[in-house]
Amino acid sequence: MVVNLARTTASTELLKQVFQNIDAQSCPRLFNFHMHTVYSDGRLQPSALMEQAIAIGLKGLAITDHHGIMGYQAAIAWLEDWKWNNPGASTPYLWSGVEINANLLDIEVHILAYAFTPEHPSIKPYLQRRPTTGQEYQASNVIAAIHEAGGLAVLAHPARYKRSLFDLIPAASEKGIDGVETFYAYNNPNPWKPSVVESEQVQKLADEYFLFNTCGTDTHGLSLLQRL
């Protein structure tokens, strides 16, 4: 089996550079690393999502449907076609992405995977359009699988779980997580803006544990500038 790891490595290195510079102003008009299509629990068709991304002027994004990459694959195909028809136009960089349920400290959390090789056997169990069980459901194994597929693992919305972010982020770091979704809007404000208190708490822990900060709208509705 031939997997294009050279392409993935370049894509992952580029994403690391982007993550190093993410701040409270990065989302939702420069970058957006959390969004859903009709292929999981979102309302946007991949084509409409990409049209919006281009209209907004996004530099980069990732579609993170739950346990599947059909939305991402459709978006990549659409984007290639659009580039062909719009030579010379600036286009956003679209990384592979998926949102995976996992067990961390005996509660369910969501782990975002980015810039992985979709064909890699390690990531396959997590792309079956349903949550995994048993050992594959453990956060340490999810993170290891993402890394084996050449990707980066990020703890989604750390302040939204049954356990405190002050417990979860150190535990995730211990299991090898690369980053945390620092800039996130917990109460769905309009216009979208990161929750100040939570973002500060998460960012402080990210600094302490040498983790990347990321941002995303977690769009489930029809606008990439809103969550719902």
NUTORSE-874680 format. One line per 2 residues: number of its first residue (from 0); for each residue x, y, z of N, C-alpha, C. Coordinates in Angstrom, 3 decimals. Each point is the difference from the previous one (the first is absolute). Example, Ala and Ser with C-alpha at 12.3 -4.5 7.8 and 13.67 -1.06 7.14 Angstrom:
2
0) 13.190 -5.690 7.800 -0.890 1.190 0.000 0.900 1.200 0.000 ~ -0.350 1.050 -0.720 0.820 1.190 0.060 -0.770 1.090 0.730
% end
This chain:
228
0) 0.840 -1.198 0.000 -0.840 1.198 0.000 0.880 1.254 0.000 ~ -0.259 0.897 -0.928 0.784 1.230 -0.096 -0.820 1.153 0.576
2) 0.544 0.645 1.000 -0.665 1.147 0.607 0.899 1.213 -0.222 ~ -0.594 1.092 -0.477 0.817 1.175 -0.320 0.357 0.782 1.257
4) 1.013 -0.491 0.725 0.372 0.649 1.255 0.793 1.283 -0.232 ~ 0.652 0.111 -1.135 0.759 1.230 -0.279 -0.951 1.189 -0.074
6) -1.118 -0.187 -0.698 -0.998 1.064 -0.122 -0.590 0.331 1.376 ~ -0.293 -1.052 0.768 -0.571 0.209 1.335 0.971 0.741 0.904
8) 1.277 -0.355 -0.055 1.006 0.648 0.848 0.054 1.497 -0.294 ~ -0.005 0.373 -1.257 0.029 1.420 -0.382 -1.245 0.713 0.524
10) -1.147 -0.661 -0.150 -1.269 0.571 0.442 -0.022 0.164 1.522 ~ 0.539 -0.974 0.724 0.044 0.050 1.470 0.946 1.096 0.470
12) 1.154 0.119 -0.644 0.964 1.041 0.383 -0.596 1.394 -0.218 ~ -0.716 0.159 -1.107 -0.658 1.281 -0.281 -1.031 0.312 1.083
14) -0.762 -1.012 0.402 -1.022 0.197 1.025 0.628 0.373 1.343 ~ 1.117 -0.621 0.338 0.694 0.350 1.249 0.391 1.486 0.001
16) 0.484 0.472 -1.143 0.385 1.421 -0.106 -1.220 0.902 0.215 ~ -1.128 -0.398 -0.575 -1.237 0.782 0.159 -0.442 -0.013 1.466
18) -0.014 -1.188 0.614 -0.441 -0.128 1.388 0.853 0.842 0.956 ~ 1.277 0.152 -0.335 0.894 0.789 0.874 -0.414 1.469 0.066
20) -0.776 0.438 -0.988 -0.360 1.423 -0.070 -1.490 0.274 0.183 ~ -0.768 -1.014 0.407 -1.440 0.194 0.180 -0.255 0.840 1.254
22) -0.891 0.987 -0.137 -0.393 0.793 1.177 -1.509 0.249 -0.041 ~ -0.484 0.839 0.895 -1.444 0.227 0.136 -0.612 0.642 -1.251
24) 0.842 0.610 -0.844 -0.518 0.647 -1.224 0.055 -0.910 -1.230 ~ 0.555 -1.189 0.129 0.215 -0.856 -1.171 -1.300 -0.554 -0.584
26) -0.930 -0.364 0.884 -1.303 -0.504 -0.438 -1.028 1.124 0.128 ~ -0.996 0.059 -0.833 -0.304 -0.972 -1.062 0.353 0.473 -1.408
28) 0.807 1.080 -0.125 0.189 0.584 -1.335 1.358 -0.279 -0.633 ~ 0.943 -0.535 0.780 1.307 -0.371 -0.567 0.149 -1.521 -0.068
30) -0.318 -0.646 1.121 0.083 -1.461 0.078 -1.236 -0.533 0.714 ~ -0.306 -1.262 -0.249 -1.124 -0.641 0.696 0.252 -1.509 -0.015
32) 0.185 -0.581 1.167 0.401 -1.403 0.084 -1.066 -0.908 0.609 ~ -1.264 0.415 -0.053 -1.051 -0.841 0.581 -1.328 0.328 -0.684
34) -0.462 -0.894 -0.853 -1.271 0.215 -0.703 -0.551 -1.322 -0.504 ~ -1.309 -0.022 -0.171 -0.687 -1.249 -0.359 -0.842 0.185 -1.262
36) -0.138 -1.089 -0.760 -0.819 0.009 -1.216 -1.172 -0.966 0.169 ~ -0.784 -0.133 -1.057 -1.119 -0.951 -0.003 0.481 -1.446 0.154
38) 1.305 -0.228 -0.145 0.521 -1.365 0.148 0.150 -0.414 1.467 ~ -0.196 0.941 0.952 -0.202 -0.424 1.396 -1.231 0.730 0.511
40) 0.152 0.921 0.925 -1.191 0.651 0.565 -0.077 1.482 -0.348 ~ 0.575 0.370 -1.153 -0.065 1.379 -0.453 -1.063 0.186 -1.070
42) -0.232 1.243 -0.400 -1.028 0.301 -1.005 0.584 0.443 -1.338 ~ 1.317 0.235 -0.044 0.631 0.491 -1.227 0.438 -1.137 -0.922
44) -0.283 0.161 -1.284 0.612 -0.852 -1.011 1.478 0.407 -0.107 ~ 0.900 -0.948 -0.272 1.422 0.363 -0.131 0.247 1.109 -1.019
46) -0.738 -0.010 -1.095 0.197 1.040 -1.033 -0.382 1.378 0.543 ~ -1.119 0.072 0.727 -0.434 1.281 0.572 0.983 0.464 1.075
48) 0.519 -0.949 0.760 0.990 0.331 1.026 1.236 0.621 -0.639 ~ 0.483 -0.614 -1.080 1.202 0.521 -0.661 -0.257 1.348 -0.662
50) -1.188 0.176 -0.559 -0.346 1.309 -0.589 0.063 1.091 1.069 ~ -0.519 -0.320 1.189 0.063 0.964 1.109 1.434 0.256 0.433
52) 0.779 -1.065 0.106 1.402 0.150 0.432 0.745 0.961 -0.928 ~ -0.251 -0.129 -1.293 0.651 0.877 -0.981 -0.550 1.420 0.099
54) -1.313 0.124 0.163 -0.626 1.330 0.109 0.487 0.744 1.254 ~ 0.148 -0.734 1.102 0.481 0.604 1.255 1.463 0.407 -0.132
56) 0.752 -0.739 -0.828 1.424 0.266 -0.169 0.873 -0.816 0.941 ~ -0.509 -1.167 0.410 0.781 -0.859 0.893 1.337 -0.384 -0.642
58) 1.055 0.019 0.809 1.312 -0.454 -0.477 0.122 -1.512 0.127 ~ -0.666 -0.569 1.002 0.068 -1.441 0.199 -1.144 -0.489 0.855
60) -0.349 -1.285 -0.176 -1.120 -0.568 0.747 0.108 -1.515 0.048 ~ -0.826 -0.584 0.872 -0.149 -1.454 0.037 -1.469 -0.313 0.270
62) -0.539 -0.933 -0.765 -1.348 -0.522 0.238 0.159 -1.167 0.971 ~ -0.742 0.053 1.102 0.192 -1.007 1.056 -1.317 -0.724 0.281
64) -0.525 -0.682 -0.988 -1.199 -0.799 0.227 0.306 -1.103 1.008 ~ -1.045 -0.496 0.659 0.174 -1.053 1.003 0.285 -1.340 -0.679
66) 1.164 -0.570 0.309 0.326 -1.381 -0.412 -0.140 -0.237 -1.503 ~ 0.300 1.003 -0.799 -0.081 -0.208 -1.446 0.640 1.136 -0.773
68) 0.419 -0.313 -1.236 0.687 1.017 -0.824 -0.676 0.194 -1.355 ~ -1.249 -0.457 -0.139 -0.665 0.152 -1.299 -0.218 1.474 -0.350
70) -0.301 0.815 1.009 -0.158 1.438 -0.237 1.303 0.635 -0.444 ~ 1.098 -0.384 0.670 1.331 0.485 -0.375 0.350 -0.425 -1.422
72) -0.261 -1.251 -0.334 0.334 -0.502 -1.340 -0.793 0.740 -1.077 ~ -1.282 0.244 0.277 -0.830 0.748 -0.957 0.511 1.431 -0.145
74) 0.421 0.594 1.107 0.500 1.378 -0.021 1.313 0.106 -0.767 ~ 0.882 -0.973 0.188 1.283 -0.018 -0.735 -0.258 -0.082 -1.502
76) -0.905 -0.877 -0.388 -0.326 -0.153 -1.426 -0.571 1.307 -0.548 ~ -0.891 0.625 0.770 -0.598 1.276 -0.420 1.079 1.075 -0.146
78) 0.925 0.050 0.972 1.045 1.029 0.005 0.955 -0.164 -1.186 ~ 0.348 -1.249 -0.323 0.869 -0.251 -1.157 -0.661 0.513 -1.282
80) -1.271 -0.273 -0.109 -0.781 0.449 -1.158 -0.055 1.528 -0.062 ~ -0.217 0.606 1.160 -0.089 1.465 0.079 1.331 0.648 -0.389
82) 1.096 -0.563 0.476 1.336 0.518 -0.347 0.223 -0.064 -1.511 ~ -0.418 -1.109 -0.599 0.151 -0.187 -1.445 -0.761 1.082 -0.769
84) -1.175 0.339 0.512 -0.852 0.993 -0.675 0.322 1.444 0.374 ~ 0.821 0.177 1.022 0.360 1.355 0.461 1.514 0.122 0.137
86) 0.719 -0.144 -1.128 1.466 0.031 0.076 0.499 1.333 0.571 ~ 0.963 -0.100 0.896 0.577 1.224 0.567 -0.723 0.524 1.221
88) -1.208 -0.508 0.277 -0.737 0.461 1.184 0.626 -0.594 1.255 ~ -0.039 0.767 1.098 0.555 -0.556 1.242 -1.045 -0.924 0.628
90) 0.450 -1.177 0.415 -0.925 -0.985 0.558 0.445 -0.397 1.397 ~ -0.954 -0.296 0.870 0.379 -0.428 1.348 0.651 -1.375 -0.016
92) 0.823 -0.257 1.001 0.616 -1.324 0.149 -0.969 -0.867 0.796 ~ -0.348 -1.158 -0.551 -0.945 -0.904 0.663 0.747 -1.221 0.524
94) 0.091 -0.092 1.350 0.637 -1.160 0.624 -1.029 -1.104 0.234 ~ 0.464 -1.243 0.041 -0.892 -1.080 0.403 -0.381 0.206 1.465
96) -1.208 -0.427 0.362 -0.454 0.169 1.372 -1.107 -0.989 0.342 ~ -0.119 -0.308 1.285 -1.087 -0.860 0.490 -0.122 0.225 1.505
98) -1.212 -0.161 0.523 -0.238 0.119 1.447 -0.329 -1.389 0.554 ~ 0.748 -0.408 1.025 -0.058 -1.379 0.499 -0.381 -0.021 1.478
100) -0.990 -0.804 0.346 -0.357 -0.197 1.405 1.043 -0.885 0.673 ~ 0.333 0.322 1.246 1.017 -0.781 0.711 -0.230 0.073 1.505
102) 0.551 -0.979 0.705 -0.073 -0.035 1.453 1.268 0.613 0.577 ~ -0.186 1.041 0.818 1.117 0.627 0.705 -0.457 0.241 1.438
104) 0.723 -0.513 0.952 -0.371 0.099 1.421 -1.429 -0.495 0.250 ~ -0.364 -1.062 -0.697 -1.312 -0.648 0.176 -1.194 0.856 -0.396
106) 0.233 1.003 -0.835 -1.130 0.705 -0.618 0.242 0.061 -1.510 ~ -1.061 0.311 -0.733 0.146 0.109 -1.454 0.447 1.402 -0.375
108) 1.066 0.065 -0.789 0.475 1.265 -0.562 0.037 -0.136 -1.514 ~ 0.231 1.120 -0.685 0.139 -0.013 -1.450 1.426 0.413 -0.349
110) 0.620 -0.804 -0.855 1.357 0.294 -0.464 -0.057 0.315 -1.487 ~ 0.557 1.144 -0.357 0.054 0.425 -1.397 1.325 -0.464 -0.596
112) -0.090 -0.649 -1.155 1.204 -0.455 -0.710 0.172 0.840 -1.256 ~ 1.231 0.396 -0.270 0.285 0.868 -1.153 1.205 -0.500 -0.786
114) -0.014 0.277 -1.296 1.173 -0.174 -0.864 0.520 -1.437 -0.010 ~ -0.909 -0.954 0.191 0.377 -1.412 -0.047 -0.165 -0.530 -1.423
116) 0.598 -1.161 -0.265 -0.190 -0.685 -1.271 -1.282 -0.836 0.099 ~ -1.053 0.368 -0.734 -1.275 -0.704 0.151 0.074 -1.489 -0.314
118) 0.949 -0.397 -0.850 0.099 -1.418 -0.392 0.791 -0.835 1.010 ~ 0.592 0.642 1.002 0.858 -0.746 0.928 -0.829 -0.984 0.831
120) 0.464 -1.261 0.113 -0.786 -1.011 0.720 -0.300 0.365 1.457 ~ 0.900 0.750 0.655 -0.199 0.339 1.420 -1.253 0.835 0.240
122) -0.311 0.880 -0.957 -1.120 0.933 0.198 -1.336 -0.617 -0.435 ~ 0.070 -1.095 -0.756 -1.212 -0.600 -0.581 -1.120 -0.285 1.000
124) 0.303 -0.575 1.187 -1.087 -0.315 0.940 -0.818 1.229 0.411 ~ 0.624 1.179 -0.129 -0.647 1.232 0.453 -0.747 0.717 -1.131
126) -0.023 -0.614 -1.169 -0.655 0.619 -1.171 -1.171 -0.846 -0.481 ~ -0.622 -0.742 0.919 -1.086 -0.915 -0.380 -1.387 0.600 0.252
128) -0.051 1.315 0.247 -1.257 0.740 0.199 -0.727 -0.376 1.291 ~ 0.735 -0.612 0.934 -0.584 -0.284 1.318 1.137 -0.046 1.025
130) -0.310 0.277 1.278 1.044 -0.052 1.030 0.562 -1.410 0.165 ~ 1.235 -0.067 0.454 0.631 -1.297 0.251 -0.318 -0.452 1.428
132) 0.399 -1.221 0.322 -0.194 -0.541 1.348 1.300 -0.674 0.440 ~ 0.009 -0.487 1.237 1.156 -0.750 0.494 1.276 0.820 0.003
134) 1.101 -0.656 -0.330 1.313 0.663 0.037 0.079 1.162 -0.985 ~ -0.670 -0.144 -1.140 0.063 1.063 -1.018 -0.662 1.300 0.478
136) -0.819 -0.097 1.065 -0.731 1.151 0.529 0.829 0.780 1.029 ~ 1.108 -0.580 0.448 0.842 0.661 1.003 0.795 1.141 -0.637
138) 0.033 1.138 0.702 0.654 1.198 -0.548 1.440 -0.267 -0.425 ~ 0.736 -0.771 0.793 1.412 -0.251 -0.338 0.121 -0.712 -1.342
140) -0.933 -0.911 -0.287 0.039 -0.737 -1.269 -0.469 0.856 -1.168 ~ -0.982 0.862 0.251 -0.452 0.937 -1.044 1.161 0.907 -0.410
142) 0.670 0.571 0.999 1.114 0.927 -0.264 1.135 -0.717 -0.729 ~ 0.310 -1.220 0.449 1.077 -0.776 -0.647 -0.347 -0.286 -1.465
144) -1.264 -0.342 -0.269 -0.426 -0.299 -1.378 0.122 1.229 -0.895 ~ -0.367 1.166 0.535 0.108 1.252 -0.763 1.473 0.264 -0.347
146) 0.861 -0.186 0.981 1.439 0.227 -0.229 0.571 -0.992 -1.019 ~ -0.416 -1.247 0.089 0.483 -1.006 -0.953 -0.419 0.343 -1.425
148) -1.156 0.643 -0.140 -0.479 0.412 -1.323 0.573 1.355 -0.420 ~ 0.980 0.499 0.772 0.705 1.232 -0.377 -0.684 1.272 0.429
150) -1.034 -0.112 0.854 -0.801 1.168 0.346 0.286 0.597 1.363 ~ -0.771 1.035 0.324 0.071 0.684 1.286 -1.321 -0.212 0.744
152) 0.075 -0.173 1.313 -1.188 -0.241 0.831 -0.239 1.194 0.920 ~ -1.268 0.434 0.044 -0.373 1.190 0.773 -1.236 -0.324 0.844
154) 0.020 0.415 1.265 -1.171 -0.178 0.858 -1.023 1.085 -0.322 ~ -1.178 -0.424 -0.481 -1.050 0.961 -0.357 -0.614 0.619 1.257
156) -0.460 1.260 -0.146 -0.734 0.754 1.048 0.223 -0.528 1.431 ~ 1.188 0.242 0.582 0.360 -0.622 1.286 -0.900 0.388 1.171
158) -0.750 1.097 -0.107 -0.835 0.435 1.129 -1.444 -0.465 -0.134 ~ -0.246 -1.012 -0.844 -1.382 -0.427 -0.236 -0.312 -1.390 0.561
160) 0.856 -0.516 0.845 -0.172 -1.390 0.424 -0.402 -0.124 1.463 ~ -0.260 -1.248 0.410 -0.416 -0.274 1.383 1.150 0.120 0.990
162) 1.225 -0.040 -0.494 1.170 0.221 0.851 0.603 1.353 -0.338 ~ 0.674 0.580 0.970 0.596 1.321 -0.174 1.142 -0.019 -1.013
164) 0.123 1.099 -0.723 1.118 0.133 -0.947 1.337 -0.059 0.731 ~ -0.001 0.354 1.296 1.244 -0.046 0.786 0.442 -1.443 0.268
166) -0.932 -0.944 -0.117 0.339 -1.427 0.077 0.290 -0.559 -1.387 ~ -0.842 0.376 -0.958 0.034 -0.639 -1.322 1.228 0.373 -0.823
168) 0.390 1.260 0.034 1.123 0.421 -0.849 1.317 -0.660 0.445 ~ 0.312 -0.014 1.305 1.216 -0.732 0.405 -0.065 -1.484 -0.368
170) -1.185 -0.622 0.158 -0.141 -1.425 -0.328 0.188 -0.232 -1.499 ~ -0.567 0.883 -0.809 0.148 -0.120 -1.458 1.457 0.199 -0.410
172) 0.657 0.947 0.647 1.409 0.263 -0.292 0.853 -1.233 0.315 ~ -0.303 -0.631 1.115 0.734 -1.199 0.413 -0.155 -1.123 -1.034
174) -1.142 -0.022 -0.677 -0.257 -1.047 -0.996 0.480 0.394 -1.396 ~ 0.630 1.164 -0.115 0.643 0.365 -1.258 -0.755 0.963 -0.891
176) -1.041 0.655 0.527 -0.767 0.944 -0.832 0.926 1.127 -0.463 ~ -0.260 0.515 -1.191 0.849 1.064 -0.565 -0.500 1.401 0.321
178) -1.328 0.122 0.152 -0.551 1.331 0.187 -1.367 -0.026 0.650 ~ -0.509 1.201 0.270 -1.332 0.168 0.585 -0.753 1.071 -0.783
180) -1.312 -0.175 -0.072 -0.832 0.992 -0.694 -0.229 1.163 0.969 ~ 0.956 0.912 -0.014 0.048 1.079 0.991 -1.098 1.033 -0.224
182) -0.146 0.429 -1.244 -0.923 1.105 -0.301 -1.307 -0.570 -0.536 ~ -1.000 -0.047 0.891 -1.268 -0.670 -0.287 -1.114 0.820 0.645
184) -1.137 0.096 -0.684 -1.144 0.770 0.519 -0.972 -0.950 0.688 ~ 0.005 0.012 1.327 -0.780 -0.993 0.749 -1.493 0.325 0.072
186) -0.392 1.252 -0.186 -1.429 0.329 0.134 -0.602 0.527 -1.300 ~ 0.614 -0.400 -1.127 -0.532 0.315 -1.329 -0.338 1.482 -0.215
188) 0.931 0.910 0.266 -0.295 1.428 -0.185 -0.106 0.363 -1.480 ~ -0.703 1.090 -0.261 -0.090 0.535 -1.363 0.340 1.487 0.059
190) 1.098 0.479 -0.633 0.930 -0.787 -0.810 0.861 -0.951 0.848 ~ 0.541 -1.015 -0.700 0.830 -1.002 0.660 1.229 0.652 0.612
192) 0.269 -0.327 1.258 1.282 0.399 0.595 0.337 -0.979 1.114 ~ 1.282 -0.261 0.211 0.392 -0.986 1.012 -0.419 0.451 1.397
194) -0.385 -0.958 0.828 -0.342 0.292 1.404 1.279 0.411 0.726 ~ -0.022 1.179 0.614 1.233 0.590 0.531 0.590 -0.819 1.147
196) -0.804 -0.295 1.008 0.526 -0.672 1.200 0.544 -1.381 -0.346 ~ -0.806 -0.790 -0.705 0.429 -1.360 -0.353 1.246 0.017 -0.883
198) 0.018 0.915 -0.969 1.159 0.073 -0.906 1.281 0.317 0.764 ~ -0.108 0.907 0.965 1.181 0.351 0.798 0.473 -1.189 0.830
200) -0.958 -0.729 0.595 0.356 -1.163 0.817 0.682 -1.075 -0.845 ~ -0.577 -0.256 -1.180 0.545 -1.043 -0.879 1.378 0.406 -0.517
202) 0.119 1.252 -0.398 1.278 0.476 -0.545 1.123 -0.094 1.043 ~ -0.334 0.305 1.245 0.989 -0.086 1.076 0.521 -1.439 0.141
204) -0.931 -0.954 -0.038 0.392 -1.409 0.104 0.756 -0.462 -1.249 ~ -0.419 0.508 -1.155 0.710 -0.344 -1.243 1.458 0.447 0.088
206) 0.225 1.200 0.530 1.370 0.500 0.172 0.770 -0.885 0.982 ~ -0.668 -0.351 1.083 0.653 -0.791 1.053 0.429 -1.386 -0.512
208) -0.834 -0.582 -0.880 0.272 -1.360 -0.485 0.555 -0.029 -1.434 ~ 0.383 1.178 -0.513 0.611 0.112 -1.336 -0.907 -0.585 -1.085
210) -1.271 0.415 0.023 -0.975 -0.472 -0.989 -0.340 1.117 -0.977 ~ -0.379 -0.397 -1.218 -0.477 0.982 -0.974 -1.362 0.538 0.429
212) -0.263 1.273 -0.338 -1.336 0.578 0.130 -0.688 -0.069 -1.360 ~ -1.268 -0.426 -0.018 -0.750 0.031 -1.257 -1.311 0.751 0.221
214) -0.722 0.215 -1.087 -1.285 0.687 0.094 -0.967 -0.583 -1.013 ~ -1.288 0.078 0.295 -0.999 -0.496 -0.942 -1.386 0.409 0.429
216) -0.883 0.141 -0.984 -1.374 0.414 0.283 -0.892 -1.172 0.390 ~ 0.415 -1.235 -0.328 -0.834 -1.178 0.229 -1.351 0.170 -0.711
218) 0.059 0.484 -1.230 -1.212 0.285 -0.767 -0.809 -1.266 -0.268 ~ -1.279 0.055 0.385 -0.947 -1.062 -0.329 -1.127 0.521 -0.887
220) -0.122 1.327 -0.085 -1.078 0.611 -0.772 0.427 0.355 -1.411 ~ -0.531 1.106 -0.507 0.226 0.370 -1.399 1.017 1.110 -0.185
222) 0.562 0.524 1.107 0.995 1.070 -0.115 1.290 -0.374 0.707 ~ 1.123 0.157 -0.700 1.307 -0.287 0.588 0.407 1.057 1.034
224) -0.827 1.044 0.138 0.300 1.039 0.973 -0.778 -0.202 1.307 ~ -0.696 -1.129 0.105 -0.796 -0.312 1.194 0.101 -1.483 0.320
226) -0.295 -0.347 1.257 -0.031 -1.429 0.363 -1.301 -0.639 -0.489 ~ -1.132 0.608 0.356 -1.308 -0.586 -0.351 -0.770 0.923 -0.935
% end
